[in-house]
Amino acid sequence: MIEMTGLSRTFSGRTGPVEALRNIELNVEDREFVAIIGRSGCGKSTLLRLVAGLIPATSGRVAIDGEPVTRPRRDISMMFQRPALLPWRSVLDNVLLPVEIFGWKRAQHRSRAQELLEIVGLTGFEKQLPHELSGGMQQRVALCRALIQQPKVLLMDEPFSALDALTREELAVELQRIHMELGTTILFVTHSIQEAVLLADRVAVLSARPGRMRKLVTVDIPRPRSFGHNAHLEEVAVCSAELHELLMNTDETRAQPAEPAPTAG
């Protein structure tokens, strides 16, 4: 589904070039949920923008279903830290915004929008304005807006980081359920080891800047997963400890190529 080959990006800075990412190799399978974690400034958000086609690579390539990504595409959606809802538009109208931008017929997508709002628990809020919603509810609307076009790939850049702890946990559990139901391929940037273990099939750990693939960790824990007490506490603890050690250990000699994506069967 998503193929990153030798992916690098360097920006021009006031004092000279700033290398954000170096030689990223990562394949993401169809319907897979991959989390990306690393220290601040390691290029996680830059990686999502490269996959989204918002910025060009300095070297290397990104391809989706074998087609190089050179510009934004309708089959790729992105969710940011802030919901960025239009304050004068209702919940339903905000969800339908991409439909209008793409020039599609609104009537044909209205039922899809209402289905998505039902999935995230916002039935009955279709006519509300953003300021009448809590932060968590606004992010649910933003998620529906990102899914309205039925994207092949959903890119999520720390979408829950601005929320309080309880709302963040609630939405993470909700996102897990939605992913299991819809099967959208997701790349999810987070600083939270807990979120990564809860949500991901695999976790890509990046080194400090320039971001390189330090290790790709498989989260082999049955779903559904939860933050609370469950039958897999030991597996969660082991996986969390491994990720914590990788993030805390700054010995860059340990950065290594990604392991191959798992095969079906």
C-alpha positions as CSV (number, residue, x, y, z in Angstrom):
1,M,0.0,0.0,0.0
2,I,2.5,2.7,1.2
3,E,6.1,2.3,0.1
4,M,8.8,4.7,1.3
5,T,12.2,4.1,-0.3
6,G,15.3,6.1,0.6
7,L,13.1,8.9,1.8
8,S,15.0,12.0,2.8
9,R,14.1,15.7,3.4
10,T,16.4,18.7,4.0
11,F,15.1,22.2,4.7
12,S,16.8,25.5,4.1
13,G,17.5,27.2,7.5
14,R,18.9,30.7,8.4
15,T,22.2,29.2,9.3
16,G,22.3,26.5,6.6
17,P,20.5,23.3,5.6
18,V,18.6,21.4,8.2
19,E,18.3,17.6,7.6
20,A,15.0,16.5,8.9
21,L,14.8,12.9,7.6
22,R,17.4,10.5,6.2
23,N,16.9,7.4,4.2
24,I,13.6,6.2,5.6
25,E,12.6,2.7,4.4
26,L,9.1,1.7,5.4
27,N,6.3,-0.4,3.8
28,V,2.8,-0.2,5.2
29,E,0.3,-2.9,4.3
30,D,-3.3,-2.4,3.2
31,R,-5.6,-1.9,6.3
32,E,-2.5,-1.7,8.6
33,F,-2.2,0.7,11.5
34,V,1.3,2.0,11.9
35,A,2.3,4.4,14.7
36,I,5.4,6.7,14.4
37,I,7.1,7.8,17.6
38,G,10.4,9.6,18.3
39,R,11.8,12.5,20.1
40,S,10.6,16.1,19.4
41,G,12.1,17.4,16.2
42,C,12.9,14.0,14.7
43,G,10.8,14.6,11.5
44,K,7.6,12.7,12.4
45,S,5.3,15.4,11.1
46,T,7.6,15.9,8.1
47,L,7.2,12.3,7.2
48,L,3.4,12.6,7.2
49,R,3.6,15.6,4.9
50,L,5.8,13.8,2.5
51,V,3.3,10.9,2.3
52,A,0.5,13.4,1.9
53,G,2.2,15.0,-1.0
54,L,2.3,18.4,0.7
55,I,6.0,18.8,0.4
56,P,8.5,17.1,-2.0
57,A,11.2,14.7,-0.9
58,T,14.8,15.9,-1.2
59,S,15.7,12.3,-2.3
60,G,13.9,9.0,-2.4
61,R,10.2,8.4,-3.1
62,V,6.8,7.7,-1.6
63,A,4.4,5.5,-3.5
64,I,0.8,4.4,-2.8
65,D,-0.3,1.3,-4.6
66,G,2.8,1.6,-6.8
67,E,2.0,5.2,-7.9
68,P,4.5,7.9,-6.8
69,V,3.1,10.6,-4.6
70,T,4.0,14.0,-6.1
71,R,1.1,16.2,-4.9
72,P,-2.0,16.0,-2.6
73,R,-4.4,13.2,-3.6
74,R,-8.1,12.7,-3.0
75,D,-7.4,9.2,-1.7
76,I,-5.2,10.5,1.1
77,S,-6.7,12.4,4.1
78,M,-4.9,14.1,6.9
79,M,-5.9,14.9,10.5
80,F,-3.9,17.5,12.6
81,Q,-3.5,18.3,16.2
82,R,-6.3,20.9,16.0
83,P,-9.7,20.1,14.4
84,A,-9.6,23.3,12.3
85,L,-13.4,23.3,11.9
86,L,-15.0,26.3,10.1
87,P,-16.8,28.1,13.0
88,W,-19.7,29.3,10.8
89,R,-20.6,25.8,9.5
90,S,-22.6,23.2,11.3
91,V,-21.2,19.8,12.3
92,L,-22.8,18.2,9.2
93,D,-21.6,21.0,6.9
94,N,-18.0,20.7,8.3
95,V,-18.0,17.0,7.6
96,L,-19.2,17.6,4.0
97,L,-16.6,20.3,3.3
98,P,-14.3,18.0,1.3
99,V,-17.3,16.9,-0.9
100,E,-17.8,20.5,-1.8
101,I,-14.1,21.1,-2.4
102,F,-13.9,18.1,-4.8
103,G,-17.0,19.2,-6.6
104,W,-19.0,16.1,-5.8
105,K,-22.7,16.0,-5.3
106,R,-23.5,16.9,-1.7
107,A,-26.8,14.9,-1.7
108,Q,-24.9,11.6,-2.6
109,H,-22.6,12.0,0.4
110,R,-25.0,13.2,3.0
111,S,-26.1,9.8,4.2
112,R,-22.4,8.8,4.4
113,A,-21.7,11.8,6.6
114,Q,-24.6,10.9,8.9
115,E,-23.3,7.3,9.1
116,L,-19.9,8.5,10.1
117,L,-21.4,10.8,12.8
118,E,-23.3,7.9,14.1
119,I,-20.1,5.8,14.2
120,V,-18.4,8.4,16.4
121,G,-21.4,9.0,18.6
122,L,-22.5,12.4,17.3
123,T,-26.0,11.5,16.1
124,G,-28.2,14.5,17.0
125,F,-25.4,17.0,16.8
126,E,-25.6,17.6,13.0
127,K,-26.8,21.2,13.3
128,Q,-24.6,22.3,16.2
129,L,-21.8,24.8,15.6
130,P,-18.2,24.0,16.6
131,H,-18.2,26.4,19.6
132,E,-21.1,24.4,21.0
133,L,-19.0,21.2,21.2
134,S,-16.2,20.0,23.5
135,G,-12.7,19.6,22.2
136,G,-13.2,15.8,22.0
137,M,-16.4,16.2,20.1
138,Q,-14.7,18.6,17.7
139,Q,-12.0,16.1,17.0
140,R,-14.6,13.5,16.3
141,V,-16.1,15.8,13.7
142,A,-12.6,16.3,12.2
143,L,-12.2,12.5,12.0
144,C,-15.6,12.2,10.1
145,R,-14.5,14.9,7.7
146,A,-11.2,13.1,7.1
147,L,-13.1,9.8,6.3
148,I,-16.0,11.3,4.2
149,Q,-14.0,10.7,1.0
150,Q,-13.3,7.1,1.9
151,P,-9.5,7.5,1.7
152,K,-7.1,4.7,1.1
153,V,-4.8,6.3,3.6
154,L,-5.5,8.3,6.7
155,L,-2.6,10.3,8.1
156,M,-3.0,11.5,11.7
157,D,-0.5,14.0,13.3
158,E,-0.9,13.8,17.1
159,P,-4.7,14.3,16.8
160,F,-5.4,13.9,20.5
161,S,-2.4,15.7,22.0
162,A,-4.4,18.9,22.8
163,L,-7.1,17.0,24.8
164,D,-7.3,16.2,28.5
165,A,-6.1,12.8,29.5
166,L,-9.5,11.1,29.9
167,T,-10.8,12.4,26.6
168,R,-7.6,11.4,24.9
169,E,-7.9,7.8,26.2
170,E,-11.6,7.7,25.2
171,L,-10.9,8.8,21.6
172,A,-7.9,6.5,21.3
173,V,-10.2,3.5,22.2
174,E,-12.8,4.9,19.8
175,L,-10.3,5.2,17.0
176,Q,-9.2,1.6,17.5
177,R,-12.9,0.5,17.2
178,I,-13.4,2.6,14.0
179,H,-10.2,1.2,12.4
180,M,-11.3,-2.4,13.1
181,E,-14.7,-1.5,11.6
182,L,-13.6,0.4,8.5
183,G,-10.2,-1.0,7.8
184,T,-8.6,2.2,6.6
185,T,-4.8,2.2,6.3
186,I,-3.5,4.6,9.0
187,L,-0.2,6.3,9.7
188,F,-0.4,7.8,13.2
189,V,2.2,10.2,14.8
190,T,2.3,10.3,18.6
191,H,4.5,11.0,21.5
192,S,2.6,8.6,23.6
193,I,4.0,5.0,24.0
194,Q,0.7,4.1,25.5
195,E,-1.3,5.3,22.5
196,A,1.1,3.5,20.1
197,V,0.7,0.2,21.9
198,L,-3.0,0.5,22.1
199,L,-3.6,1.4,18.5
200,A,-0.8,0.1,16.3
201,D,-0.1,-3.2,14.5
202,R,3.5,-1.9,14.2
203,V,5.4,1.0,15.7
204,A,8.2,2.8,13.7
205,V,10.7,4.3,16.1
206,L,12.7,7.2,14.7
207,S,16.1,8.4,15.9
208,A,16.8,12.0,16.9
209,R,17.2,14.4,14.0
210,P,17.9,13.6,11.3
211,G,15.1,11.1,11.7
212,R,16.2,7.6,10.7
213,M,14.5,4.3,11.1
214,R,15.7,3.1,14.5
215,K,13.5,0.0,14.7
216,L,10.1,-1.3,13.6
217,V,8.4,-3.0,16.5
218,T,5.5,-5.4,16.0
219,V,2.7,-5.1,18.5
220,D,1.5,-8.7,18.6
221,I,-1.3,-8.2,21.1
222,P,-4.9,-9.4,20.3
223,R,-7.6,-6.8,19.7
224,P,-9.6,-5.1,21.1
225,R,-7.0,-3.5,23.5
226,S,-7.7,-1.2,26.4
227,F,-5.8,1.1,28.7
228,G,-7.3,-0.6,31.8
229,H,-7.0,-4.0,33.3
230,N,-7.2,-6.8,30.7
231,A,-5.9,-10.2,29.8
232,H,-2.9,-8.9,28.1
233,L,-1.3,-6.6,30.7
234,E,2.0,-8.5,30.5
235,E,2.3,-8.2,26.7
236,V,1.4,-4.5,26.9
237,A,4.1,-3.9,29.6
238,V,6.8,-5.8,27.6
239,C,6.1,-3.9,24.4
240,S,5.9,-0.5,26.2
241,A,9.2,-1.2,27.9
242,E,10.9,-2.0,24.6
243,L,9.6,1.3,23.1
244,H,10.6,3.3,26.1
245,E,14.1,1.9,26.0
246,L,14.5,2.7,22.3
247,L,13.4,6.3,22.9
248,M,15.5,6.8,26.0
249,N,18.7,5.3,24.5
250,T,20.4,7.9,22.4
251,D,23.1,5.7,21.1
252,E,22.6,6.4,17.4
253,T,24.7,3.4,16.4
254,R,21.7,1.3,17.2
255,A,19.6,2.8,14.4
256,Q,18.8,0.0,12.0
257,P,16.9,-0.8,8.9
258,A,13.2,-1.6,9.2
259,E,12.2,-5.2,9.3
260,P,10.2,-6.4,6.4
261,A,6.4,-6.1,6.5
262,P,4.6,-9.2,7.7
263,T,3.1,-11.4,5.0
264,A,-0.5,-12.5,5.0
265,G,-1.3,-15.9,6.3
